[in-house]
């Protein structure tokens, strides 16, 4: 009888927790800095970059509450000739969704110090974990960000590329709707 009880307890106690995603948050900034208004960015739309090798569209939404949301479109989900409409369609789809847990975006935050910008997000890593991704760069002007450094802390990936993100006026998703981290005590304050 003990062996029949032990095995289910073994599964629940040891195997099941290994399948629950963990968040590696040790590198996540606990509170963002203030935005220096002298070098502030336009926040009424999105910042985008089209990756040269894969043609994926990488989009950041930045908010006054210092949160950020990002999403990546593959070539089947955006029109290269109409970036604005592609982003607006994705935002509308998200806004009309009634799902309880939404996985449209990588959520995180950003901070600006003089002309420097740091954007962090929490990204799913296969094998049931979440890790922090950090992009650092410079604000060129109020509509252009140059990302020069990418770090994936959990995977120990560090790249130094030059990627320009350009502002485009678009619809924006609510910064908190479907944000799985908003109630976590370690998440950036909003």
Secondary structure as UniProt FT lines:
FT   HELIX           2..10
FT   HELIX           11..15
FT   HELIX           16..19
FT   STRAND          22..23
FT   TURN            26..27
FT   HELIX           37..39
FT   STRAND          45..50
FT   TURN            52..54
FT   STRAND          57..62
FT   TURN            64..65
FT   STRAND          67..73
FT   TURN            75..76
FT   TURN            80..81
FT   HELIX           83..95
FT   STRAND          106..113
FT   TURN            114..115
FT   STRAND          116..125
FT   TURN            126..128
FT   STRAND          129..141
FT   TURN            142..143
FT   STRAND          144..152
FT   TURN            153..156
FT   STRAND          157..159
FT   STRAND          163..169
FT   TURN            177..178
FT   TURN            180..183
FT   TURN            185..186
//
